[in-house]
């Protein structure tokens, strides 16, 4: 049920209002669900921290031994390796920002669709460009254990990014 509510919250162009959900008539429970859905998911919190450069906050969202599967040779093992990958990403992509479009959560997993934007001005993941703006779609899936991400998969439209940067 909360996944449906999250989707309603994140899509302002939808005609349904927050009150027009399947939980609207459930009194106190509906109020509880509305409060729960107003908070950020682990993925949203992690990416917000990364986008802002608050990489020390990763400890709040990821296990020390987290495994991140990412394209372009950017997979990491351990929260420190993931922090270093974000440092390099932010250096090559000033203004990197992830907008979360859809988020689905369960106690043991999260899935999200994001749109990433920024300016590519360096080298990262085998791509190099100077001053080129970009937008790409991304899907992220995470296993949750004890309230933190234990494993994560990032799927990025690398072909679209390469094309925007003027690559082959």
C-alpha positions as CSV (number, residue, x, y, z in Angstrom):
1,X,0.0,0.0,0.0
2,X,2.7,2.5,0.8
3,X,4.2,2.1,-2.7
4,X,1.0,3.3,-4.2
5,X,0.9,6.2,-1.8
6,X,4.6,7.1,-2.6
7,X,3.8,7.1,-6.3
8,X,0.8,9.5,-5.7
9,X,3.0,11.8,-3.6
10,X,5.8,12.0,-6.2
11,X,3.6,12.6,-9.3
12,X,1.9,16.0,-9.0
13,X,0.5,15.8,-12.5
14,X,-1.8,12.9,-11.4
15,X,-5.4,13.9,-10.9
16,X,-5.7,12.0,-7.6
17,X,-5.1,14.0,-4.4
18,X,-3.4,12.6,-1.3
19,X,-6.8,12.0,0.3
20,X,-8.1,10.1,-2.7
21,X,-6.3,6.8,-1.9
22,X,-7.5,3.4,-1.0
23,X,-6.7,4.2,2.6
24,X,-8.8,7.4,2.8
25,X,-11.6,5.9,4.8
26,X,-9.5,4.0,7.3
27,X,-9.3,6.8,9.9
28,X,-6.3,6.6,12.1
29,X,-4.5,4.1,9.9
30,X,-4.8,6.4,6.8
31,X,-3.2,9.2,8.9
32,X,-0.4,6.9,9.9
33,X,0.3,5.9,6.3
34,X,0.3,9.5,5.1
35,X,3.0,10.3,7.8
36,X,5.1,7.3,6.8
37,X,5.1,8.2,3.1
38,X,6.2,11.7,3.7
39,X,9.6,10.5,4.9
40,X,12.5,9.7,2.5
41,X,13.4,6.2,1.6
42,X,17.0,5.0,2.2
43,X,17.8,5.4,-1.5
44,X,16.5,8.9,-1.6
45,X,18.5,9.8,1.6
46,X,21.6,8.2,0.3
47,X,21.5,9.9,-3.1
48,X,20.6,13.3,-1.5
49,X,23.7,12.9,0.7
50,X,25.8,12.0,-2.3
51,X,24.5,14.8,-4.4
52,X,25.2,17.4,-1.6
53,X,28.7,16.0,-1.0
54,X,27.8,14.8,2.5
55,X,29.6,11.5,1.9
56,X,30.2,10.9,5.7
57,X,26.4,10.3,6.0
58,X,26.7,7.1,3.9
59,X,27.3,5.2,7.2
60,X,23.7,6.0,8.1
61,X,22.3,4.4,5.0
62,X,24.8,1.6,4.0
63,X,26.4,-1.3,5.8
64,X,30.2,-1.2,6.0
65,X,30.4,-4.3,3.7
66,X,27.8,-3.0,1.1
67,X,28.2,-4.3,-2.4
68,X,27.2,-1.9,-5.2
69,X,26.8,-3.2,-8.7
70,X,27.2,-0.4,-11.2
71,X,27.8,-0.1,-14.9
72,X,31.0,1.1,-16.6
73,X,33.4,-0.6,-14.2
74,X,32.1,1.4,-11.3
75,X,31.0,-1.4,-9.0
76,X,32.3,-1.1,-5.4
77,X,32.7,-3.2,-2.3
78,X,32.4,-1.5,1.1
79,X,31.1,1.9,2.1
80,X,34.5,3.5,1.8
81,X,34.9,2.4,-1.8
82,X,31.4,3.8,-2.6
83,X,32.3,7.1,-1.0
84,X,35.4,7.3,-3.2
85,X,33.3,6.6,-6.3
86,X,31.0,9.4,-5.4
87,X,34.0,11.8,-4.8
88,X,35.2,11.0,-8.3
89,X,31.7,11.3,-9.7
90,X,31.1,14.7,-8.1
91,X,34.6,15.9,-9.3
92,X,33.7,15.0,-12.9
93,X,30.0,16.0,-12.8
94,X,29.6,19.3,-10.9
95,X,26.0,19.9,-9.9
96,X,25.1,16.2,-10.1
97,X,21.5,15.8,-9.0
98,X,19.2,12.8,-8.8
99,X,15.5,13.4,-8.9
100,X,13.5,10.5,-7.6
101,X,10.4,10.0,-9.8
102,X,9.1,6.7,-8.4
103,X,10.0,4.8,-5.2
104,X,8.7,1.4,-4.1
105,X,9.6,0.2,-0.6
106,X,9.2,-2.9,1.5
107,X,11.0,-3.7,4.8
108,X,13.7,-5.7,2.9
109,X,14.0,-3.9,-0.4
110,X,13.7,-0.6,-2.2
111,X,13.4,0.2,-5.9
112,X,13.5,3.6,-7.5
113,X,13.5,5.4,-10.9
114,X,15.5,8.5,-11.0
115,X,16.5,11.2,-13.5
116,X,20.1,12.4,-13.1
117,X,21.2,15.8,-14.4
118,X,24.4,17.8,-14.2
119,X,27.4,19.0,-16.2
120,X,30.1,16.5,-17.2
121,X,33.4,18.2,-16.9
122,X,36.1,15.6,-16.5
123,X,36.5,11.8,-16.7
124,X,34.4,9.2,-14.9
125,X,33.4,5.6,-15.8
126,X,35.4,5.7,-19.0
127,X,33.7,8.8,-20.3
128,X,35.3,12.2,-20.8
129,X,33.7,15.5,-21.6
130,X,34.2,19.2,-20.9
131,X,31.3,21.4,-19.9
132,X,28.6,19.1,-21.4
133,X,25.2,19.1,-19.7
134,X,23.4,15.8,-19.4
135,X,20.2,14.1,-18.3
136,X,19.9,10.3,-18.0
137,X,17.4,7.8,-16.6
138,X,18.5,5.4,-13.8
139,X,16.9,2.5,-12.0
140,X,18.2,1.6,-8.5
141,X,17.4,-1.6,-6.5
142,X,18.5,-2.2,-3.0
143,X,18.4,-5.0,-0.5
144,X,17.8,-3.8,3.1
145,X,19.1,-5.5,6.2
146,X,18.8,-4.1,9.7
147,X,17.6,-0.8,8.3
148,X,20.6,-0.2,6.0
149,X,21.4,-1.0,2.4
150,X,23.4,-4.2,2.1
151,X,23.5,-4.6,-1.7
152,X,22.5,-2.2,-4.5
153,X,22.2,-2.4,-8.3
154,X,22.3,0.7,-10.4
155,X,21.1,0.6,-14.0
156,X,22.1,3.6,-16.1
157,X,21.3,4.5,-19.7
158,X,25.0,4.8,-20.5
159,X,24.3,4.9,-24.3
160,X,22.2,8.0,-23.9
161,X,24.8,9.6,-21.7
162,X,27.6,8.8,-24.2
163,X,25.5,10.3,-27.0
164,X,24.9,13.5,-25.1
165,X,28.6,13.8,-24.3
166,X,29.4,13.5,-28.0
167,X,30.8,10.0,-27.8
168,X,30.5,7.2,-30.3
